[in-house]
């Protein structure tokens, strides 16, 4: 059988060979699975009778002590209302466990994600037909505007969940949504090096970007994919494919909470997110490929407080380029990333539509290219 997923339009359906579709009759057995990032597989089978969970059976390859705690979890879930939130389910599991219980490879939060997936309230990667937009050179302001346009489109069902790789020509600084222009950017360095300064919709820190010196991508996804997953855990969850791609290139990377991507030789990138009321979500990552560190510290104000918990005295040492660690061309790394994402999630290559580009350019004029937006936190 095939699971039905939305394609680009709300009234169009495509089939994707994923998991069995969830039925939701009161007499139907519901099934959900969730692989904890870096942990174990959690599986739940349950029924819904009169709007409440019944005949709950949790299983998986996790570890749990004492043995009887498994039944404690099943009992805690039994009788919960069908419309329980992930937080409700997590709280019920924690309350039902004995104080001496030890959960290894999973958590109460993981159980909540699994239950929500069984109910079709949460989704997995395979529940969606993913698309990939390869790099195309666009002005930085247009790239930033596209993040808003495409996140809204995915949330509204006008576009499938999508991975987009950026490319650009003009040297730029892209600051986080809540950063102060005055505190983050040195006007003398900006003027000297002809830097375009842009504010994005996601939080996080400033990015110094010259043509060819970074690898930047954006994931546009429905928030159902991270339903029940904490904000902190969602970063590593959404970038598991990137870690696999880097591993394929001989780099062992890991997350440094909250949003830094690093290797044992130093930081290589950072992530940022934005969740919209429409249900769409942006996950944005920039990784350094061949940063001009001298120019970077002339353009960005990187103070001692920023470095205080990084274990280094020099801002230059905070960014360790992928070029040196891989010896590969930037294009080869980009291709490896696209290949791994495509293989993992059955993604198909696509492009930006004329309407999406036109809307992004309209928003540059109305928002992202204006002084009002750029200096909203002066």
C-alpha positions in Angstrom: 0.0 0.0 0.0 1.0 3.6 -0.4 0.8 6.6 1.9 -0.8 9.7 0.5 1.1 13.0 0.8 0.4 16.5 -0.5 2.1 17.7 -3.6 2.5 21.4 -4.6 -1.2 22.3 -4.6 -3.7 21.7 -1.9 -6.1 19.9 -4.3 -3.5 17.7 -5.8 -2.4 14.4 -4.2 0.6 12.2 -5.1 1.5 8.8 -3.8 4.8 8.1 -2.1 6.0 4.7 -1.0 6.3 5.5 2.6 4.7 3.9 5.6 1.2 2.4 5.8 -1.5 5.2 5.9 -3.0 5.9 9.3 -6.6 5.0 9.6 -8.6 6.6 12.4 -11.7 4.5 13.0 -12.4 3.8 16.7 -11.9 0.1 16.1 -8.7 0.4 14.1 -5.2 -0.3 15.5 -3.0 2.7 15.1 0.8 2.3 14.7 3.6 4.9 15.1 7.4 4.8 15.0 10.1 7.3 15.9 13.9 6.8 15.7 15.4 9.1 18.3 18.4 11.0 16.8 21.5 9.3 18.2 19.2 6.9 20.1 16.8 4.0 19.7 13.6 3.1 17.9 10.4 3.7 19.7 7.2 2.0 18.5 3.6 2.3 19.7 0.4 0.4 18.8 -2.8 1.7 20.3 -6.5 2.1 19.7 -8.9 5.0 20.2 -12.2 4.3 21.8 -14.7 7.0 22.7 -12.0 9.6 22.1 -9.4 8.0 24.5 -6.4 5.8 24.1 -6.9 2.1 24.8 -5.0 -1.2 24.3 -1.7 0.7 24.3 1.5 -1.3 23.6 4.9 0.4 23.6 7.9 -1.4 22.2 11.3 -0.8 20.6 15.0 -1.5 20.8 15.6 0.9 23.7 16.7 0.0 27.3 14.4 0.5 30.3 14.8 -0.4 34.0 13.0 -1.8 35.9 11.4 -4.1 33.5 7.9 -3.4 34.9 8.3 0.3 33.9 7.1 -0.7 30.4 3.7 -1.5 31.7 3.8 1.7 33.8 4.2 3.7 30.5 1.4 1.7 28.9 -0.9 2.4 31.8 0.0 6.1 31.8 -1.0 6.4 28.2 -4.2 4.4 28.5 -7.2 6.7 29.0 -5.5 9.9 27.7 -7.7 12.0 25.5 -7.2 11.6 21.8 -6.5 15.3 21.5 -3.7 15.3 24.1 -0.8 17.5 23.1 2.8 16.3 23.1 3.3 18.1 26.4 0.3 16.3 27.9 1.6 12.9 26.8 5.1 13.6 28.1 3.8 14.7 31.4 1.6 11.6 31.8 4.5 9.3 31.0 6.8 11.1 33.5 4.1 11.0 36.2 3.5 7.3 35.6 7.1 6.2 35.9 8.6 5.1 39.2 11.3 7.4 40.6 14.0 4.7 40.1 13.1 4.2 36.4 16.0 4.6 33.9 15.3 5.3 30.2 18.2 4.8 27.9 18.1 5.6 24.2 14.7 7.2 24.5 12.6 9.5 26.7 9.1 10.5 27.6 9.3 13.1 24.9 10.2 10.4 22.4 7.1 8.4 23.5 5.0 11.5 22.9 6.3 12.0 19.4 5.6 8.3 18.6 2.1 8.5 19.9 1.4 11.7 17.9 2.7 10.0 14.8 0.3 7.1 15.3 -2.5 9.6 15.5 -1.2 11.4 12.3 -0.7 14.5 14.4 3.0 14.3 13.8 4.8 13.2 10.6 8.1 11.5 9.7 10.4 12.3 6.8 8.9 9.5 4.7 5.4 11.0 5.0 6.4 13.8 2.6 7.5 14.1 -1.0 10.6 16.2 -0.6 12.0 18.5 -3.2 15.5 20.0 -3.7 16.4 23.3 -5.3 20.1 23.3 -6.4 22.2 26.5 -6.0 21.4 29.4 -8.2 23.0 32.8 -7.9 20.6 35.4 -6.5 21.0 38.7 -4.7 21.3 38.2 -0.9 18.2 40.2 -0.2 16.3 37.9 -2.6 17.7 34.8 -0.8 16.5 36.2 2.5 13.0 37.1 1.1 12.7 33.6 -0.4 13.0 32.1 3.1 9.8 33.8 4.1 8.0 33.2 0.8 8.8 29.4 0.7 8.2 28.8 4.4 4.7 30.4 4.0 4.1 28.3 0.8 5.0 25.0 2.6 2.8 26.0 5.6 -0.1 26.7 3.2 0.4 23.5 1.2 1.3 25.4 -2.0 4.7 23.8 -2.1 6.1 20.4 -1.0 8.6 20.4 1.8 11.8 21.7 0.2 15.6 21.9 0.7 17.1 24.9 -1.1 20.8 25.7 -1.5 21.8 29.3 -1.7 24.2 31.1 -3.9 25.1 34.8 -4.3 27.7 37.1 -5.6 27.9 40.3 -3.5 29.8 40.2 -0.2 27.2 40.3 2.5 26.4 40.1 6.2 23.1 38.5 7.1 22.1 39.3 10.7 19.6 37.5 12.9 16.1 38.7 13.3 16.7 40.0 16.8 20.3 41.4 16.5 21.2 45.0 16.7 22.8 46.4 13.5 24.9 48.8 15.5 26.2 46.1 17.8 26.9 43.5 15.2 28.3 45.4 12.2 31.3 47.7 11.9 30.3 50.5 9.5 33.9 51.3 8.6 34.5 47.6 7.6 31.2 47.5 5.7 32.1 50.6 3.7 35.7 49.5 3.1 34.7 46.1 1.7 31.4 47.0 0.0 29.3 44.8 2.2 25.5 44.4 1.8 23.9 44.1 5.2 20.5 42.2 5.4 18.3 41.1 8.2 16.7 37.6 8.0 13.5 36.3 9.6 15.2 33.6 11.8 17.1 34.3 15.0 20.7 33.5 15.7 23.9 35.3 14.9 25.4 37.2 12.0 26.8 35.5 9.0 29.7 36.9 6.9 29.2 35.7 3.3 31.4 36.2 0.2 30.8 34.4 -3.0 32.0 30.8 -2.7 33.1 31.1 0.9 30.1 29.5 2.6 27.7 26.6 2.1 24.2 27.8 3.0 20.9 26.0 2.8 17.3 26.4 4.0 14.8 23.6 4.8 11.2 24.5 4.5 9.0 22.0 6.3 5.7 21.5 8.1 5.9 21.8 11.8 4.3 18.4 12.1 7.8 17.0 11.3 9.1 18.2 14.7 5.8 17.8 16.7 6.8 16.8 20.2 10.5 17.4 19.6 12.0 20.1 21.7 13.4 23.2 20.1 16.9 22.2 21.1 16.6 18.6 19.8 15.0 19.8 16.6 18.3 21.2 15.3 20.1 18.0 15.4 17.1 16.1 14.2 16.7 18.2 11.1 20.4 18.1 10.3 21.0 14.4 10.7 21.3 14.0 6.9 24.0 16.7 6.9 26.1 14.8 9.5 25.8 11.8 7.3 27.0 13.7 4.2 29.9 15.1 6.1 30.8 11.6 7.4 30.8 10.4 3.8 33.4 13.2 3.1 35.5 12.0 6.0 34.4 14.7 8.6 32.9 13.7 11.9 30.7 16.6 12.9 28.5 17.1 15.9 26.1 19.7 17.4 27.3 22.1 20.2 24.1 23.3 21.9 22.2 25.1 20.9 22.9 25.6 17.3 26.6 25.3 16.4 27.9 22.6 14.1 31.5 21.6 14.9 34.3 19.1 14.5 37.1 18.3 16.8 39.1 21.0 14.8 36.6 23.8 15.4 33.3 25.3 14.5 32.2 24.9 10.9 28.7 26.4 11.0 25.5 27.4 12.7 21.8 26.9 12.4 18.7 29.1 12.9 15.0 28.5 12.8 11.7 30.3 12.4 8.2 28.9 13.0 5.2 30.6 11.4 1.6 30.7 12.5 0.7 29.1 9.2 2.3 25.8 10.2 5.4 26.3 8.1 8.9 26.2 9.5 12.3 27.4 8.3 15.5 25.7 9.3 18.5 27.6 8.0 22.2 26.6 8.1 25.4 28.3 7.0 28.7 26.5 7.1 32.1 28.1 6.4 34.0 26.8 3.4 36.8 29.3 2.9 36.3 32.3 5.1 38.6 35.4 4.9 39.0 35.6 8.7 40.8 38.9 8.6 38.1 40.6 6.6 35.4 39.0 8.8 36.7 40.6 12.0 36.9 44.0 10.2 33.2 43.7 9.2 31.7 42.0 12.3 31.9 43.2 15.9 32.7 40.0 17.7 33.2 40.9 21.3 34.7 39.1 24.3 31.3 38.2 25.7 30.4 36.4 22.5 33.6 34.3 22.8 33.4 33.8 26.6 31.9 30.3 26.5 33.7 29.2 23.3 37.0 28.3 24.8 39.0 30.5 22.5 40.4 34.0 22.6 40.4 34.7 18.9 37.3 35.2 16.7 39.4 33.9 13.8 39.8 30.6 15.4 36.0 30.1 15.8 35.5 29.3 12.1 37.4 26.4 10.7 36.7 26.1 6.9 35.5 23.0 5.2 38.0 23.5 2.4 40.9 22.7 4.7 39.2 19.8 6.4 38.1 18.1 3.2 40.4 19.3 0.5 37.4 19.3 -1.8 35.9 22.0 -4.1 32.8 23.7 -2.7 30.7 22.3 -5.6 31.7 18.7 -4.6 30.6 19.2 -1.0 27.3 20.7 -2.2 26.7 17.8 -4.5 27.5 15.3 -1.8 25.0 17.0 0.5 22.3 17.0 -2.2 23.0 13.3 -3.0 22.7 12.2 0.6 19.4 14.1 1.1 18.0 12.8 -2.1 18.9 9.2 -1.3 17.6 9.3 2.3 14.3 11.0 1.7 13.5 10.2 -2.0 13.7 13.9 -2.9 13.3 15.1 -6.4 15.0 18.1 -8.0 12.9 21.1 -8.7 13.3 24.9 -9.2 11.9 28.2 -8.0 8.8 29.2 -9.8 8.5 32.5 -11.6 5.7 33.5 -9.1 8.0 32.7 -6.1 10.8 34.8 -7.5 8.5 37.6 -8.3 7.0 37.6 -4.8 10.5 37.5 -3.2 11.5 40.5 -5.2 8.3 42.3 -4.2 9.1 41.7 -0.6 12.6 43.0 -1.1 11.1 46.3 -2.2 8.5 46.3 0.6 10.4 44.8 3.5 13.9 43.2 3.2 15.5 46.0 1.3 14.2 48.7 3.5 16.0 50.6 6.2 12.9 50.1 8.4 13.4 46.3 8.4 17.2 46.4 8.6 17.2 48.8 11.5 14.2 47.5 13.4 16.7 46.7 16.2 19.1 49.6 15.6 
